[in-house]
Amino acid sequence: MRVCVCCLAVLLAFAAMAQESISGYLLGPDDAIAIHVLDGFNLGDEPVLIGTNGNITVPLIGRLKAGGLTVEQLETELCARLKEFIQEPEVTVTVVEFHSQPVSVLGAVSSPGVVQLRGRKTLYEVLSMAGGPKETAASSITVARLQENGPIPLPGAALDPTGRFFIAELDLREILDGKNPALNIEICPRDVITVAQSNARMIYIVGDVQHAGAFTMGPRQTISVMSAVSLAGGLGRTARPEKAKIFRDIPGQSKRGEFTVDLKQILAGKAEDVGLRPEDVLVVPTSSRKYFTTYVIPATIASAVAAAIYAGAHY
């Protein structure tokens, strides 16, 4: 079977990423590993399960402490033990199942539940493993860490009233935007990450757009007019974007405020974009002249052509 150069490059890249993902991974209870020795020396074909005390039992070698070691450290230890039987042993250890470093990701994420760390992972990476925040996520995210795992390296992190967990609250938007890398902390096994669920904050886009309707804002406090038009599929063919309006609730007033916004200038990059707030209504009017030239005239011409063809057919 032939493998193209590009495919081979992709396969090698994935192999490199897989190796990198477990580099530095600390083995622990309930992990399953496979041990292979070169030169046909057989230590058994079945995966070895690391016990709750971190020990494994290997043929010829006996009981060995694996918990707390990296894969590389365990390979070195196995080689040292096997020198009694093999002159220059070469051992490969592969993690078959990861179970010892669970992290709970709860709340407004696409796939809430337990994920397993495979090497060092940041908060952003763990959120990605859970499918990322939902559109209905609020801007608040909480990280809870067992006291024995040490404090959370963030300002304001403190022990909870029970003294068992360190608790830290972060702004989800800053994590997703990457504007403050210090907040993207490394996650520890058995951390609990909770993404708050917000009441779905909506904006409304009506008028001459491709898909009028209500749209969720997700964790954002505002959403730009350009983004809003994109959510609605873009402007309609007969839109009059320079006369668009934003209707907004004003505290203490029963009538909505009305603001004119020149979408044409904004979309052309000639005017500053405007932020829509929750419950704002963006109205894109229709140009009567454009509507006439786009729909009425073509329909009239089509009718005339059809009538001419029909008349000609009767001569």
C-alpha positions in Angstrom: 0.0 0.0 0.0 1.4 3.4 -1.0 1.0 6.5 1.2 1.4 9.9 -0.4 3.9 12.3 1.0 1.3 14.7 2.3 -0.7 12.0 4.0 2.5 10.7 5.6 3.4 14.2 6.8 -0.1 14.5 8.4 0.2 11.1 10.1 3.6 12.1 11.5 2.2 15.4 12.7 -0.6 13.6 14.5 1.8 11.1 16.0 4.0 14.0 17.3 1.0 15.7 18.8 -0.2 12.5 20.5 3.3 12.0 22.0 3.4 15.6 23.1 0.0 15.3 24.7 1.2 12.7 27.2 4.7 14.2 27.7 4.9 15.0 31.4 1.7 13.0 32.2 1.8 11.6 35.7 0.5 8.1 35.9 -2.0 7.4 38.6 -4.7 5.0 39.9 -7.0 3.3 37.3 -4.7 4.2 34.4 -4.1 1.2 32.1 -0.7 0.8 30.5 0.9 -1.5 28.0 4.5 -2.6 28.5 6.6 -3.8 25.6 10.2 -5.1 25.6 12.2 -5.4 22.5 14.0 -8.6 21.3 10.8 -10.6 21.9 11.0 -10.6 25.7 7.4 -11.2 26.8 6.0 -9.5 29.9 2.4 -10.4 29.0 0.0 -9.1 26.3 -2.7 -7.7 28.6 -2.7 -4.1 29.7 -1.6 -3.5 33.3 -3.9 -1.6 35.6 -2.4 0.8 38.1 -3.9 0.1 41.5 -5.4 2.5 43.9 -2.1 2.6 45.8 -0.3 3.4 42.6 1.4 0.0 42.3 1.6 -2.4 39.3 2.7 -6.0 39.2 5.0 -7.0 36.3 6.1 -10.6 35.5 9.7 -11.3 36.7 10.0 -7.9 38.3 7.1 -8.1 40.8 5.5 -5.1 42.5 6.6 -1.7 41.3 5.5 1.8 42.1 4.1 3.5 38.9 1.8 6.1 40.3 3.3 9.6 40.3 5.9 8.7 37.6 5.8 9.9 34.1 5.8 7.4 31.2 9.5 8.1 30.6 10.4 7.6 34.3 8.6 4.3 34.4 10.4 3.1 31.3 13.7 4.0 33.0 12.7 2.1 36.1 11.6 -0.9 34.2 14.9 -1.0 32.3 16.9 -0.8 35.5 14.9 -3.8 37.0 15.2 -5.8 33.8 19.0 -5.6 33.6 19.0 -8.7 35.8 17.5 -10.6 33.0 18.5 -8.7 29.8 21.9 -7.1 29.1 20.6 -3.9 27.4 16.8 -3.9 27.9 14.7 -1.5 25.8 11.2 -0.8 27.2 8.2 1.1 25.8 5.3 2.1 28.0 2.0 3.2 26.4 -1.0 4.6 28.2 -3.9 2.6 27.0 -6.6 4.2 29.1 -6.5 7.5 31.0 -8.5 7.5 34.2 -6.4 9.1 37.0 -6.7 12.8 36.2 -10.3 13.7 35.9 -11.6 17.3 35.7 -15.3 18.1 36.0 -16.6 20.7 33.5 -20.1 21.8 34.4 -22.7 24.4 33.4 -23.1 26.1 30.1 -20.7 24.1 27.9 -21.5 22.0 24.9 -20.5 18.6 26.5 -20.6 18.9 30.3 -19.1 16.1 32.3 -15.7 14.6 33.2 -12.7 15.0 30.9 -9.3 13.4 31.5 -6.2 15.4 31.5 -3.4 14.0 29.2 -0.4 16.0 30.2 -0.5 19.7 31.1 -3.6 21.5 30.1 -4.7 25.1 30.5 -8.2 26.3 31.4 -8.8 27.3 27.7 -7.8 23.8 26.5 -10.0 22.1 29.1 -13.0 24.2 28.1 -12.3 23.2 24.5 -12.2 19.6 25.5 -15.8 20.1 26.8 -16.9 21.5 23.5 -16.5 25.2 24.5 -19.1 27.5 26.1 -22.6 27.6 24.9 -24.2 30.7 23.4 -26.2 31.0 26.6 -23.1 31.1 28.8 -22.8 34.0 31.2 -19.5 35.9 31.6 -18.6 34.2 35.0 -16.6 31.0 35.3 -15.6 29.4 38.6 -12.6 27.1 39.3 -12.7 24.9 42.5 -9.5 23.1 43.5 -8.8 20.6 46.3 -6.8 22.2 49.1 -4.1 19.5 48.9 -3.4 20.4 45.3 -2.3 23.9 46.4 -3.8 27.4 45.9 -5.1 28.7 42.6 -2.6 31.3 41.3 -5.1 34.1 40.8 -5.9 37.3 42.6 -8.9 36.8 44.9 -8.7 33.0 45.1 -9.5 31.8 48.6 -10.5 28.8 50.6 -14.2 28.1 50.8 -16.0 28.0 54.2 -15.3 24.2 54.5 -11.5 24.8 54.1 -11.4 21.9 51.5 -11.4 23.9 48.3 -9.7 26.9 46.8 -12.3 28.9 44.8 -11.5 31.5 42.1 -13.9 33.4 39.8 -12.8 34.6 36.4 -14.3 36.5 33.4 -15.0 34.0 30.6 -14.7 36.7 28.0 -11.1 37.5 29.0 -10.2 33.8 28.7 -11.8 33.4 25.3 -10.3 36.7 24.0 -6.8 35.8 25.2 -6.3 39.4 26.4 -5.0 38.4 29.8 -2.8 35.2 29.5 -2.3 35.1 33.2 -5.9 34.1 33.7 -5.4 31.0 31.5 -4.1 28.9 34.4 -3.0 25.3 34.3 -5.7 23.0 35.4 -5.0 20.3 38.1 -6.6 16.8 38.4 -10.0 16.8 40.2 -10.5 20.5 39.6 -14.1 21.5 39.1 -14.8 24.1 36.4 -18.3 25.7 36.3 -19.4 28.0 33.5 -22.4 30.0 34.7 -25.6 29.9 32.8 -27.2 33.2 31.9 -30.7 34.1 31.1 -30.4 34.1 27.3 -29.8 37.8 26.4 -31.2 38.6 23.0 -31.0 41.1 20.2 -33.6 41.5 17.5 -32.9 42.2 13.8 -35.9 43.0 11.6 -36.5 44.5 8.2 -34.6 44.0 5.0 -32.1 41.3 6.0 -31.7 37.7 4.8 -32.9 36.1 8.1 -34.7 38.4 10.5 -35.3 37.2 14.0 -34.0 37.0 17.6 -30.3 36.2 18.2 -28.6 35.2 21.5 -25.6 37.3 22.6 -23.8 34.6 24.5 -21.4 35.8 27.2 -20.9 39.2 25.6 -22.2 42.4 27.1 -22.5 44.0 23.7 -22.4 42.8 20.1 -21.3 45.0 17.2 -23.7 46.0 14.4 -21.5 44.3 11.8 -21.7 41.0 13.8 -25.4 41.4 14.2 -25.9 41.8 10.4 -23.7 38.8 9.8 -25.9 36.7 12.2 -28.9 37.8 10.1 -27.2 36.5 7.0 -26.4 39.9 5.6 -28.5 42.7 4.1 -31.3 42.1 1.7 -31.0 43.1 -2.0 -33.4 46.1 -1.5 -32.1 47.3 1.9 -31.5 50.9 2.7 -28.6 50.5 5.2 -27.9 54.2 5.6 -31.3 54.7 7.3 -31.1 51.8 9.7 -32.3 52.4 13.3 -31.7 51.0 16.7 -34.5 51.0 19.2 -33.4 50.6 22.9 -35.1 50.5 26.3 -34.2 53.6 28.4 -34.5 53.2 32.2 -37.4 55.2 33.6 -39.1 55.7 30.3 -41.9 53.8 28.8 -41.0 54.6 25.2 -37.9 53.1 23.6 -35.1 55.4 22.5 -34.5 55.6 18.7 -31.0 56.0 17.2 -30.2 56.3 13.5 -27.2 54.3 12.4 -25.5 54.3 9.0 -24.9 50.7 8.2 -23.5 51.5 4.8 -20.7 53.6 6.2 -20.0 51.0 9.0 -19.9 48.1 6.6 -17.6 50.1 4.3 -15.2 50.7 7.2 -15.8 54.5 7.0 -17.6 54.9 10.3 -17.1 53.4 13.8 -19.1 50.3 14.6 -21.9 50.5 17.1 -22.5 48.1 20.0 -25.9 46.5 20.4 -27.1 45.8 24.0 -29.4 43.1 25.2 -33.0 43.7 24.0 -32.0 46.2 21.3 -33.9 46.1 18.1 -32.0 46.8 14.8 -34.4 47.8 12.0 -33.1 47.8 8.4 -35.6 49.6 6.1 -36.4 48.8 2.5 -35.6 51.2 -0.3 -38.9 51.6 -2.3 -36.8 52.6 -5.4 -34.6 49.5 -5.1 -37.7 47.3 -4.5 -39.3 48.7 -7.6 -36.2 48.1 -9.8 -35.4 44.8 -8.3 -38.8 43.2 -8.1 -41.5 45.2 -9.8 -39.7 46.0 -13.2 -38.3 42.4 -13.6 -41.8 41.0 -12.9 -43.4 43.4 -15.4 -40.8 42.6 -18.1 -41.3 38.8 -17.4 -45.0 39.2 -17.8 -44.6 41.2 -21.1 -42.2 38.6 -22.5 -44.6 35.8 -21.5 -47.5 37.6 -23.2 -45.5 38.2 -26.4 -44.5 34.5 -26.5 -48.1 33.5 -25.9 -49.4 35.8 -28.7 -46.7 34.7 -31.1 -47.6 31.1 -30.6 -51.1 31.8 -31.9 -50.1 33.3 -35.3 
